[in-house]
């Protein structure tokens, strides 16, 4: 059975157009990556958990913010590694300056025996749809397309 992950694509409407909220993964492997490295806040969940509840929980763990509103399904996608990601769009806003992420432990440097704490997300940013296409992980770009289609209809 493939692993499953759920996430939220938060968007807001500004005078200059729609912006989406993306997260940059923390830790040493992502530190110098920017283009095609950002993600919608998401995480894995078990078969006993409601996917939308998991998406909300993961968003809050990665930002410290719990979005409210009408959640609209953006469907599923299967990533190259086989994981299935389910996402929802919700209109909202949050102050980037007050966000905080949970952390994870990693042996760093490798084989050093030293465990280091890293934030799961090291930064957040609002991007225009066009900017988000450049920054978002390739496998998640379909969620942008689905959001744009949703907003047009």
N, C-alpha and C positions, 0 to 999 in steps of 0.2 A: 504494500500500500504506500503510495507516495506521501511525502511530507506535505503539510498544508500550512499556508501562511495567510494572514489577513491584515489589511491596512486601510488607511484613510487618505484620500486626496482632498485636502482642504483648499478651497478657492475663495477668492474675494474679488469683487468688482471695483475697479478704480476708474477715475476719469479717462485714463490712458488705456484701459482694457482690463482683461481678467488676469489675475495673478494666482499662482499656485504655491503652496507651502511644501518645501522639500527639506530633507534631512541629509546631512553628510555623515557617513559612518566614522566612528572614532577608532582609535587604535593605530598601531604603526603601519599596518598594511595599506591603509587608505590615506595616510598623512599627506602625501604629495600628489594625490590624484584629485582631479576636479571634473573634467569633462567625462561624461558617461560613468560617474561615480556616485551621484546623489540618488536618493531613493524616496519613495513615499514612506512615512513611518509605518512599519509593519513588523509582524513577528509570527512565530509558529504557534499553533494551538493544537490541542488534542481532539480526538473524535467526540469526546463528551462535552466540549465547549461550543457554544453558539459562535459562529464566525464573526458576526457583527460585534458581539460583546468582546471577543478577542481583539478585534481591530481597535475598538475604543480603549481597551486596557493597554495594548501595546503603544498606542499613541500617547497615552498618559505617562507610561513608564519612560518613554523616550523624550518627552518634553516637559512633563509636570503639568500639562494643560489638558483638560477634558473638554473636547468640543461638544457642543449641543446643536441641535437643529434637525432638519429633515435629511436623513441619510438615503442616498439613491444608489442602488447597486450599479457597479460598473462591470460586473461579471468576473469571470475567471481567466487566467492565462497560465499556460504551462511553461515554466522556465526550462532552459537548456538542460539543466541537471535533473529535471523531472519533477521538481517541487511545483505545486499548484498554488498560485497566489490569487486571492479574492480581494476585491477592493470596492469601496464605497466613496462617493463624492458627498461633501457637505459644505455649504457656504458658511464661512466664519472668518474670524480674525483673532489674532493673538499678538501680544507684545513680545518680540523676540528677546528683549533685554531681560525678561524675567524667567525664561525657559531654563530647565535643568534636565539632565539626562541621568538615568541609572548607569551603573558601571558594571564592568566585567573584569575578571582577573585573567592574566595571560603571562606565561613564562617569557620574560623579555630581558635581554636578548635570548634567542633560542638556545637551549641547552645550558643556560647560565645557572639554573636552579633558583633564580630570583623571580618572584611573582610581582607583577606590577598591575595596578588598577588603571583602567582606561574608561572614559565615558563611552557608552554605546553609540551616542551621537555627539560629535564634537562641535557642530554648528548647524544652524537652521537659516533658511532664507526664503523670502518671497521672490518668485521669478515670473516674468511674463511667460506666456505659453511658448513663445519662440525660444527664449533663453532656457526654459525648462527642457525643451527637446535636446539641447546641446549638453545639458548637465545630467539628465536622468539616465539611469542604467538602461541600456538598449532594450532589454526584455520588458521593461515597464512602460515604454513609450506608448503602447497601445492604450493604456489608461488615459493618457492625455487626449488621444484621438476620440475616445469614448466620451470624455468630459466635454470636449468641444462640440461633438454631435449633440449631446444632451442640452447644452446651453443654446445651440442654434434652434433646436426644435421646440 
